[in-house]
Amino acid sequence: MQRIVLKVHPRDNVIVALQDLKKGQQVEFDGNTYTLVDDIPAKHKFFTNDMQEGDAIIMYGVLVGKTQEFVPAGGRMTTVNTKHAADPFEYRPYHYQWIPPDVSKFKNRTFNGYHRPDGKVGTANYWLFMPTVFCENRNLDVIREALHNELGYAVTSKYKSYTHYLVEAYKKGENIADIDLSVSQADKGKDRLFKNIDGIKFLNHQGGCGGTRQDAGILSRLLAAYADHPNVAGVTILSLGCQHLQTKQLLEDIRLRNPGFSKPLLVFEQQQSKSEEQLISTAIRKTFEGLIGINKIEREPAPLSALTVGVKCGGSDGFSGISANPAVGYTSDLLAALGGKVLLAEFPELCGAEQQLIDRTIDEAAARKFIHLMTTYNDQAVNAGSGFFANPSPGNIKDGLITDAIKSTGAAKKGGTSPVVDVLDYTEPATKPGLNLVCTPGNDVEATTGKAASGATLILFTTGLGTPTGNPVCPTIKIATNSSLAKRMSDIIDINTGGIIDGEKTIEEMGEEILEYCIRAASGEVIPKAVQLNQDDFIPWKRGVSL
């Protein structure tokens, strides 16, 4: 029998509707009968008892808000009757007990990855272009068009063919209103010349000059992290010459991050070139020579402990915290038990879950670092007239995430239940096996950009509304919270956890399926949709207020 409601935690005084419920409908759950006084759309919540003004709202077993007026039992939670609230948090000595999941079926499994000289293992083999300043973005665009089209990495050929078909039809005086993409019989583009190179990636950005010197320093460390990324085999740097972020500083930051850095590294400075033509043609030729070299690298078996997986949610809905995020959390626990690394970031979306994470942190210094980063970050937002409470987007709220604490406690489920082994500031590398907390904004692209900087070689990205986002160097796997989304946006979704909502799958079953997909994706056996579509989003964080 299909479930129609769910109570997430025994302590909760709200119940989640798994399908649209009507006013006056009687709902039976756990031996109790509730009469609804409002329509309750799927993903939204109703109260289990009469709520007075100022009463605490409990979900996931923790405080997630307070009522602003009287709400009868069976009433719908809304932005009018509910406001964000979360319990305070502090460091306290706490002996956290964790029972790892059974990993016997994965214990001796491997993936086929790219082994680097420093011992890291990549899940992809990319050549990376990066500018030290936004002035070089146009040159990167020219080089991208040339290399992508000729080497077989472009994904726009079908749209170019479609546009050409429209142009020809217009010239002939034909009606173009009903011409769709299939009519153009678009070609699939060229086959790839380099079979062992998964892509040529470009880190266009708007920084490097014009901001503060601190901004330039942060950008330098970020670019250095991407140059050192396990999925990157070679790097081309384009510099103007007069910008704040000097090439010398970037090279120093690369060596500081990895003293044994040995990848091919090409540097071109436009103000020292005879012409733009010389700059671009030389960069293309030298890079082509580098591509010939890294194409000789082949995939070889590696243990699952060599994986570093970032977990992210975006376009979240009221099902995120009860389907996709817990399923990814189980995958996280499996990886932690296998000796892999898991990166949980988005600090504005850990609001309300802080005490649980602090109590799970092994090292006191790391716990206090987390407290400092969280409070400093929120204080910045408050001083700007906002705060973590303002994090939920209109789409989040429309689909049932009424307060930031509801969104955050559901988002934190992606980290599973394993102990927190380390807390990392923005761009700091993950070095310890297990669950790591990484300070980034909740903003989808800024967060994925930061996870890759800390070493994520795969990103599990859950979504309830649909988010066309990826990362240039880290394959991003999209996981739907519900079957309707998975069907509607199948072109961007890789995995559907809607079976949890429908009662067809357990969280544990889906968690294992996700890990199986990760193994295949890490081996190049399956290509995530975001990679196929070249969704190479990259936004550096300037450490300002970004939620």
QUIBEL-V356735 format. One record per residue. N is the residue number from 1. RES is the residue in one small letter. SS is DSSP state (H for helix, E for strand, C for the rest). NEAR is the number of other C-alpha atoms within 10 Angstrom. Layout:
BEGIN
n->(N/N)
res->(RES/RES)
ss->(SS/SS)
near->(NEAR/NEAR)
END
This chain:
BEGIN
n->(1/2/3/4/5/6/7/8/9/10/11/12/13/14/15/16/17/18/19/20/21/22/23/24/25/26/27/28/29/30/31/32/33/34/35/36/37/38/39/40/41/42/43/44/45/46/47/48/49/50/51/52/53/54/55/56/57/58/59/60/61/62/63/64/65/66/67/68/69/70/71/72/73/74/75/76/77/78/79/80/81/82/83/84/85/86/87/88/89/90/91/92/93/94/95/96/97/98/99/100/101/102/103/104/105/106/107/108/109/110/111/112/113/114/115/116/117/118/119/120/121/122/123/124/125/126/127/128/129/130/131/132/133/134/135/136/137/138/139/140/141/142/143/144/145/146/147/148/149/150/151/152/153/154/155/156/157/158/159/160/161/162/163/164/165/166/167/168/169/170/171/172/173/174/175/176/177/178/179/180/181/182/183/184/185/186/187/188/189/190/191/192/193/194/195/196/197/198/199/200/201/202/203/204/205/206/207/208/209/210/211/212/213/214/215/216/217/218/219/220/221/222/223/224/225/226/227/228/229/230/231/232/233/234/235/236/237/238/239/240/241/242/243/244/245/246/247/248/249/250/251/252/253/254/255/256/257/258/259/260/261/262/263/264/265/266/267/268/269/270/271/272/273/274/275/276/277/278/279/280/281/282/283/284/285/286/287/288/289/290/291/292/293/294/295/296/297/298/299/300/301/302/303/304/305/306/307/308/309/310/311/312/313/314/315/316/317/318/319/320/321/322/323/324/325/326/327/328/329/330/331/332/333/334/335/336/337/338/339/340/341/342/343/344/345/346/347/348/349/350/351/352/353/354/355/356/357/358/359/360/361/362/363/364/365/366/367/368/369/370/371/372/373/374/375/376/377/378/379/380/381/382/383/384/385/386/387/388/389/390/391/392/393/394/395/396/397/398/399/400/401/402/403/404/405/406/407/408/409/410/411/412/413/414/415/416/417/418/419/420/421/422/423/424/425/426/427/428/429/430/431/432/433/434/435/436/437/438/439/440/441/442/443/444/445/446/447/448/449/450/451/452/453/454/455/456/457/458/459/460/461/462/463/464/465/466/467/468/469/470/471/472/473/474/475/476/477/478/479/480/481/482/483/484/485/486/487/488/489/490/491/492/493/494/495/496/497/498/499/500/501/502/503/504/505/506/507/508/509/510/511/512/513/514/515/516/517/518/519/520/521/522/523/524/525/526/527/528/529/530/531/532/533/534/535/536/537/538/539/540/541/542/543/544/545/546/547)
res->(m/q/r/i/v/l/k/v/h/p/r/d/n/v/i/v/a/l/q/d/l/k/k/g/q/q/v/e/f/d/g/n/t/y/t/l/v/d/d/i/p/a/k/h/k/f/f/t/n/d/m/q/e/g/d/a/i/i/m/y/g/v/l/v/g/k/t/q/e/f/v/p/a/g/g/r/m/t/t/v/n/t/k/h/a/a/d/p/f/e/y/r/p/y/h/y/q/w/i/p/p/d/v/s/k/f/k/n/r/t/f/n/g/y/h/r/p/d/g/k/v/g/t/a/n/y/w/l/f/m/p/t/v/f/c/e/n/r/n/l/d/v/i/r/e/a/l/h/n/e/l/g/y/a/v/t/s/k/y/k/s/y/t/h/y/l/v/e/a/y/k/k/g/e/n/i/a/d/i/d/l/s/v/s/q/a/d/k/g/k/d/r/l/f/k/n/i/d/g/i/k/f/l/n/h/q/g/g/c/g/g/t/r/q/d/a/g/i/l/s/r/l/l/a/a/y/a/d/h/p/n/v/a/g/v/t/i/l/s/l/g/c/q/h/l/q/t/k/q/l/l/e/d/i/r/l/r/n/p/g/f/s/k/p/l/l/v/f/e/q/q/q/s/k/s/e/e/q/l/i/s/t/a/i/r/k/t/f/e/g/l/i/g/i/n/k/i/e/r/e/p/a/p/l/s/a/l/t/v/g/v/k/c/g/g/s/d/g/f/s/g/i/s/a/n/p/a/v/g/y/t/s/d/l/l/a/a/l/g/g/k/v/l/l/a/e/f/p/e/l/c/g/a/e/q/q/l/i/d/r/t/i/d/e/a/a/a/r/k/f/i/h/l/m/t/t/y/n/d/q/a/v/n/a/g/s/g/f/f/a/n/p/s/p/g/n/i/k/d/g/l/i/t/d/a/i/k/s/t/g/a/a/k/k/g/g/t/s/p/v/v/d/v/l/d/y/t/e/p/a/t/k/p/g/l/n/l/v/c/t/p/g/n/d/v/e/a/t/t/g/k/a/a/s/g/a/t/l/i/l/f/t/t/g/l/g/t/p/t/g/n/p/v/c/p/t/i/k/i/a/t/n/s/s/l/a/k/r/m/s/d/i/i/d/i/n/t/g/g/i/i/d/g/e/k/t/i/e/e/m/g/e/e/i/l/e/y/c/i/r/a/a/s/g/e/v/i/p/k/a/v/q/l/n/q/d/d/f/i/p/w/k/r/g/v/s/l)
ss->(C/C/C/C/E/E/C/C/C/C/C/C/C/E/E/E/E/C/C/C/E/C/C/C/C/E/E/E/E/C/C/E/E/E/E/C/C/C/C/E/C/C/C/C/E/E/E/C/C/C/E/C/C/C/C/E/E/E/E/C/C/E/E/E/E/E/E/C/C/C/E/C/C/C/C/E/C/C/C/C/C/E/E/E/C/C/C/C/C/C/C/C/C/C/C/C/C/C/C/C/C/C/C/C/C/C/C/C/C/E/E/E/E/E/E/C/C/C/C/C/E/E/C/C/C/E/E/E/E/E/E/C/C/H/H/H/H/H/H/H/H/H/H/H/H/H/H/H/H/H/H/C/C/C/C/C/H/H/H/H/H/H/H/H/H/H/H/H/H/H/H/C/C/C/C/C/C/C/C/C/H/H/H/H/C/C/C/C/C/C/C/C/C/C/C/C/C/C/E/E/E/E/E/C/C/C/C/C/C/C/C/C/H/H/H/H/H/H/H/H/H/H/H/H/H/H/H/C/C/C/C/E/E/E/E/E/E/E/E/C/C/C/C/C/C/C/H/H/H/H/H/H/H/H/H/H/H/C/C/C/C/C/C/E/E/E/E/E/E/H/H/H/C/C/C/H/H/H/H/H/H/H/H/H/H/H/H/H/H/H/H/H/H/H/C/C/C/C/C/E/E/E/E/H/H/H/C/E/E/E/E/E/E/C/C/C/C/C/C/C/C/C/C/H/H/H/H/H/H/H/H/H/H/H/H/H/H/C/C/C/E/E/E/E/C/C/H/H/H/H/C/C/C/H/H/H/H/H/H/H/E/C/C/H/H/H/H/H/H/H/H/H/H/H/H/H/H/H/H/H/H/H/H/C/C/C/C/H/H/H/C/C/C/H/H/H/H/H/C/C/C/C/C/H/H/H/H/H/H/H/H/H/H/H/H/C/C/C/C/E/E/E/E/E/C/C/C/C/C/C/C/C/C/E/E/E/E/E/C/C/C/C/C/H/H/H/H/H/H/H/H/H/H/C/C/C/C/E/E/E/E/E/E/C/C/C/C/C/C/C/C/C/C/C/E/E/E/E/E/E/C/C/H/H/H/H/H/H/C/C/C/C/C/C/E/E/C/H/H/H/H/H/C/C/C/C/H/H/H/H/H/H/H/H/H/H/H/H/H/H/H/H/C/C/C/C/C/C/H/H/H/H/C/C/C/C/C/C/C/C/C/C/C/C/C/C/C)
near->(5/9/12/18/22/16/19/16/14/10/12/17/22/25/22/23/23/21/16/13/19/15/14/13/15/14/16/12/14/7/5/8/12/18/16/22/18/17/17/24/19/18/21/28/27/26/22/20/14/13/21/14/13/15/16/18/24/20/24/22/14/20/21/27/25/21/22/16/14/14/21/17/18/27/25/23/23/18/16/10/18/23/20/20/20/22/14/10/15/12/16/11/10/12/10/12/10/10/9/14/17/12/14/9/8/16/15/10/14/19/24/23/27/25/21/17/12/13/9/16/27/30/31/26/26/26/23/23/23/24/28/31/26/20/19/20/19/11/18/22/12/11/18/19/12/13/16/18/17/15/17/17/25/23/16/15/17/18/14/14/18/21/15/14/20/20/14/13/14/12/9/9/9/12/10/13/7/7/14/12/15/9/10/17/12/17/12/13/17/15/11/17/13/16/11/19/22/21/24/22/22/23/21/23/19/16/25/24/18/13/12/12/13/13/20/24/19/20/23/24/23/25/24/24/23/27/30/23/25/29/31/27/27/24/24/21/22/25/23/20/16/13/17/20/25/19/23/9/17/22/19/15/19/22/15/13/17/15/11/11/15/14/16/15/16/15/16/19/17/18/13/11/14/9/10/12/11/12/18/18/12/14/20/17/11/13/22/13/11/20/20/14/13/20/17/11/15/14/18/13/14/19/18/23/20/23/29/31/26/32/31/29/30/23/19/29/27/27/28/31/27/24/30/37/33/25/32/30/25/28/31/32/29/25/27/24/20/25/20/21/28/36/29/27/31/27/24/28/28/26/27/27/24/25/19/16/21/24/21/21/27/18/16/15/13/18/24/16/16/25/19/12/17/18/12/12/23/21/16/17/20/15/10/11/9/15/19/26/20/15/21/24/15/10/14/21/19/17/20/26/29/26/25/30/31/30/27/26/24/29/31/29/26/31/30/21/23/26/22/25/21/23/26/21/16/22/24/19/18/24/14/14/21/25/31/24/25/29/26/28/24/24/19/23/20/20/30/34/28/30/35/29/27/27/29/31/26/28/24/27/27/33/27/28/21/22/20/18/23/27/24/25/35/30/29/30/27/28/30/31/31/23/19/14/18/24/12/11/16/16/13/23/24/21/22/24/32/23/17/22/24/18/12/11/14/15/22/18/15/24/23/19/17/25/21/14/19/26/22/18/22/25/22/18/13/13/18/22/21/24/21/14/16/19/17/22/21/22/19/20/22/17/14/12/17/18/25)
END
